[in-house]
Amino acid sequence: MSPLQKTKGSHTEDLRETIQCILEYLIPKDEEAKETDYRKRIRTLIEETVKTEDDRHFTAEEIKQTIKSIDHKKAPGEDGITSKILLWTFERFRLVTTLYNGCLRAGCFPRRWKRDRIIPTTKPGKENCNDASKYRPISLLNVGGKALEKLLLIE
């Protein structure tokens, strides 16, 4: 990576500083003082959500179809587990169904599945630019989390 121009006009001096500059540009800080009304409403809604009697478990078929729907050609997240590996595991062990239903019952989305691997790629036409705006992030998410998110969105 080439040096980048920082907000105060100086340039980054090493890889670590360059990555920090990109992260500060791409991922703004989540500061409560700058929170919008919309985000406050969403947070309140989440806190008020209560489990109802009509909640049901995911079926094994729903889980299988959800895993199959994830493009097997996409790169895996930081855990390295592809959709093919997850499907293979699902077909051999009941643990996967138990795991997803456990997440549903507990109202938990495992932190590990929220983690991603961010790969900065240069935007077309900005290869010779020297500031952080020349990059766009590609976020590689863990397949287990992708599947859980899709399962939660099933109506």
PERABEL-V774434 format. One record per residue. RES is the residue in one small letter. PSI is psi in radians with two decimals (none if undefined). OMEGA is omega in whole degrees, 0 to 359 (* if undefined). BURIAL is I if it has 16 or more other C-alpha atoms within 10 Angstrom, else O. Layout:
res:RES psi:PSI omega:OMEGA burial:BURIAL
res:RES psi:PSI omega:OMEGA burial:BURIAL
This chain:
res:m psi:2.48 omega:180 burial:O
res:s psi:2.78 omega:178 burial:O
res:p psi:2.57 omega:179 burial:I
res:l psi:2.65 omega:176 burial:I
res:q psi:2.21 omega:179 burial:I
res:k psi:2.97 omega:184 burial:I
res:t psi:-0.52 omega:182 burial:O
res:k psi:0.12 omega:175 burial:O
res:g psi:-0.39 omega:178 burial:O
res:s psi:3.02 omega:181 burial:O
res:h psi:2.67 omega:176 burial:I
res:t psi:2.61 omega:186 burial:I
res:e psi:-0.34 omega:180 burial:O
res:d psi:3.07 omega:183 burial:O
res:l psi:-0.75 omega:181 burial:O
res:r psi:-0.78 omega:180 burial:O
res:e psi:-0.64 omega:177 burial:O
res:t psi:-0.79 omega:179 burial:I
res:i psi:-0.73 omega:178 burial:I
res:q psi:-0.73 omega:179 burial:O
res:c psi:-0.76 omega:178 burial:I
res:i psi:-0.79 omega:181 burial:I
res:l psi:-0.73 omega:179 burial:O
res:e psi:-0.61 omega:179 burial:O
res:y psi:-0.77 omega:186 burial:I
res:l psi:-0.53 omega:186 burial:O
res:i psi:1.65 omega:179 burial:O
res:p psi:2.68 omega:180 burial:O
res:k psi:2.49 omega:178 burial:O
res:d psi:1.54 omega:184 burial:O
res:e psi:2.24 omega:182 burial:O
res:e psi:-0.61 omega:181 burial:O
res:a psi:-0.48 omega:181 burial:O
res:k psi:0.17 omega:183 burial:O
res:e psi:2.34 omega:180 burial:O
res:t psi:2.85 omega:177 burial:O
res:d psi:-0.67 omega:180 burial:O
res:y psi:-0.84 omega:181 burial:O
res:r psi:-0.62 omega:177 burial:O
res:k psi:-0.74 omega:179 burial:O
res:r psi:-0.72 omega:179 burial:O
res:i psi:-0.80 omega:179 burial:O
res:r psi:-0.75 omega:179 burial:O
res:t psi:-0.77 omega:180 burial:O
res:l psi:-0.75 omega:180 burial:O
res:i psi:-0.76 omega:181 burial:O
res:e psi:-0.51 omega:182 burial:O
res:e psi:-0.21 omega:183 burial:O
res:t psi:2.25 omega:182 burial:O
res:v psi:2.46 omega:178 burial:O
res:k psi:2.37 omega:181 burial:O
res:t psi:2.92 omega:181 burial:O
res:e psi:-0.40 omega:183 burial:O
res:d psi:0.10 omega:175 burial:O
res:d psi:2.45 omega:180 burial:O
res:r psi:2.87 omega:178 burial:O
res:h psi:2.79 omega:172 burial:O
res:f psi:2.45 omega:175 burial:I
res:t psi:2.77 omega:178 burial:O
res:a psi:-0.65 omega:180 burial:I
res:e psi:-0.70 omega:177 burial:O
res:e psi:-0.76 omega:181 burial:O
res:i psi:-0.79 omega:180 burial:I
res:k psi:-0.84 omega:181 burial:I
res:q psi:-0.62 omega:179 burial:O
res:t psi:-0.79 omega:179 burial:I
res:i psi:-0.73 omega:179 burial:I
res:k psi:-0.52 omega:183 burial:O
res:s psi:-0.21 omega:180 burial:O
res:i psi:2.19 omega:184 burial:I
res:d psi:2.03 omega:183 burial:O
res:h psi:-0.14 omega:179 burial:O
res:k psi:-0.18 omega:181 burial:O
res:k psi:2.60 omega:180 burial:O
res:a psi:2.50 omega:179 burial:I
res:p psi:2.93 omega:176 burial:I
res:g psi:-2.83 omega:185 burial:I
res:e psi:-0.39 omega:180 burial:I
res:d psi:-0.22 omega:177 burial:O
res:g psi:0.07 omega:182 burial:O
res:i psi:2.08 omega:179 burial:O
res:t psi:2.96 omega:178 burial:I
res:s psi:-0.54 omega:177 burial:I
res:k psi:-0.74 omega:179 burial:I
res:i psi:-0.75 omega:180 burial:O
res:l psi:-0.72 omega:178 burial:I
res:l psi:-0.75 omega:178 burial:I
res:w psi:-0.78 omega:179 burial:O
res:t psi:-0.77 omega:179 burial:O
res:f psi:-0.76 omega:184 burial:I
res:e psi:-0.29 omega:183 burial:O
res:r psi:-0.37 omega:185 burial:O
res:f psi:2.35 omega:177 burial:O
res:r psi:-0.22 omega:182 burial:O
res:l psi:-0.64 omega:183 burial:O
res:v psi:-0.78 omega:178 burial:I
res:t psi:-0.78 omega:179 burial:I
res:t psi:-0.71 omega:180 burial:O
res:l psi:-0.88 omega:181 burial:O
res:y psi:-0.70 omega:178 burial:I
res:n psi:-0.55 omega:175 burial:I
res:g psi:-0.70 omega:177 burial:O
res:c psi:-0.75 omega:180 burial:O
res:l psi:-0.83 omega:182 burial:I
res:r psi:-0.71 omega:183 burial:O
res:a psi:-0.18 omega:184 burial:O
res:g psi:0.68 omega:187 burial:O
res:c psi:2.34 omega:172 burial:O
res:f psi:1.86 omega:187 burial:O
res:p psi:2.34 omega:180 burial:O
res:r psi:-0.68 omega:181 burial:O
res:r psi:-0.62 omega:181 burial:O
res:w psi:-0.24 omega:178 burial:I
res:k psi:-0.31 omega:182 burial:O
res:r psi:2.60 omega:179 burial:I
res:d psi:2.98 omega:175 burial:I
res:r psi:2.07 omega:183 burial:O
res:i psi:2.18 omega:179 burial:O
res:i psi:1.98 omega:178 burial:O
res:p psi:2.26 omega:177 burial:I
res:t psi:2.59 omega:181 burial:O
res:t psi:2.33 omega:177 burial:I
res:k psi:2.52 omega:178 burial:O
res:p psi:2.34 omega:179 burial:O
res:g psi:-0.06 omega:181 burial:O
res:k psi:0.32 omega:183 burial:O
res:e psi:-0.59 omega:183 burial:O
res:n psi:0.04 omega:178 burial:O
res:c psi:2.63 omega:182 burial:O
res:n psi:0.50 omega:173 burial:O
res:d psi:2.94 omega:188 burial:I
res:a psi:-0.35 omega:181 burial:I
res:s psi:-0.16 omega:180 burial:O
res:k psi:-0.20 omega:181 burial:I
res:y psi:2.59 omega:168 burial:I
res:r psi:2.48 omega:183 burial:I
res:p psi:2.51 omega:167 burial:I
res:i psi:2.18 omega:184 burial:O
res:s psi:2.04 omega:179 burial:O
res:l psi:1.90 omega:183 burial:I
res:l psi:2.63 omega:177 burial:I
res:n psi:2.36 omega:184 burial:I
res:v psi:-0.62 omega:178 burial:I
res:g psi:-0.72 omega:178 burial:I
res:g psi:-0.66 omega:177 burial:I
res:k psi:-0.76 omega:181 burial:I
res:a psi:-0.77 omega:180 burial:I
res:l psi:-0.73 omega:178 burial:I
res:e psi:-0.77 omega:178 burial:O
res:k psi:-0.68 omega:179 burial:O
res:l psi:-0.71 omega:180 burial:I
res:l psi:-0.43 omega:181 burial:O
res:l psi:-0.12 omega:178 burial:O
res:i psi:2.29 omega:181 burial:O
res:e psi:none omega:* burial:O
